[in-house]
């Protein structure tokens, strides 16, 4: 028996070596498996958060859970096998909030049309990756605006987290006000925020996920959490959201700014994640380019297309991939392990669907803090850099729209530079984008 186990182990190691080139990348089978488990634990909170967020857009919660797990599994598996990168993907935080609370909730776009917009943004991402237009767009947009987009999305989803928690409420006189902290739901969210913040601050692996779990448990005696009848069950049906996207409706002219916002927000987030994580893996060459970068970016873009077909918002590469990299993950085998764990999680849907919104709200706030840290990259002592960056970031939460903040930030940058005699420093692509947005405000909105 021991001989058979040893032979099986050697066979597995040999197969992994041939596919993922473990020794060439300075790793081994055990390290890659450990890295995969580590990455999964740090990002598994999306299985609990995404169904709650998209439920507010009218989607079936069980179907979203299935779409989330399958989109993460399929795209992460493809990333590992095709690009041989230790990166994991899943429906992105921020973009799911944009989908639910801006596109559907604010702009009254039917969720089927919103899924169509996600699909189109994914197709655009695939095209620009394959044609090289992606590099042109990255060069054209000033670095401070790229940082501002990430920070603005962070402020936006943190605001949504405070709103969902009941910590921030509407007030006719002042627009917003502090909620009733004595309300059981709000109190649970505050407790969850404290717990999650402490776990993250102390560097506990999977702190956000653990915070959600503990908050959900505390919510039981408070009457907020409704216990499921069983811990495991057959997977919920994906049918309510599967292939329900309305692509024709998404191609209307009025949807252009929305699709543009989805595409660029995803693009900036992906580039930042890729560069940040890859710099710790030896995947950046001497010229500062990502090795096999086009393959990895193609896998990322395809993830959004797959996710939209399954019935969820933009799927993107997670910065939590750095957790697996930090313990030695260097190849696509790490991603394959993550993908298999997402598939295994499907049978635990009753637990995921029992999580109340008050337990996921702290996760939105904490992730918002992480994303808002991009503000430190902006030179606020240089007004030419600070003003358009500030407009971009602050107007996302204040207009309750990522697309509006993005559009007004781009316009403010172009106008400021042009009227200050520095128009030649503005890339021609930025002029085209700014004029397009201006025409939208003048004739469509």
Secondary structure as UniProt FT lines:
FT   HELIX           2..20
FT   HELIX           23..25
FT   HELIX           29..43
FT   TURN            44..45
FT   HELIX           46..55
FT   TURN            56..58
FT   HELIX           61..78
FT   HELIX           79..83
FT   STRAND          89..91
FT   TURN            93..94
FT   HELIX           95..97
FT   HELIX           98..104
FT   TURN            105..107
FT   HELIX           111..131
FT   HELIX           133..140
FT   HELIX           143..165
FT   STRAND          168..171
FT   TURN            172..174
FT   STRAND          175..178
FT   TURN            181..182
FT   HELIX           184..201
FT   TURN            202..203
FT   TURN            205..206
FT   HELIX           207..221
FT   TURN            222..223
FT   TURN            239..243
FT   HELIX           247..250
FT   HELIX           253..255
FT   HELIX           256..278
FT   TURN            279..282
FT   TURN            286..287
FT   TURN            291..292
FT   HELIX           293..310
FT   STRAND          315..317
FT   TURN            319..320
FT   HELIX           321..326
FT   TURN            327..328
FT   HELIX           332..344
FT   HELIX           345..348
FT   HELIX           349..353
FT   HELIX           357..372
FT   HELIX           373..377
FT   TURN            380..381
FT   HELIX           383..398
FT   TURN            399..400
FT   HELIX           402..419
FT   TURN            420..421
FT   HELIX           423..425
FT   HELIX           428..443
//
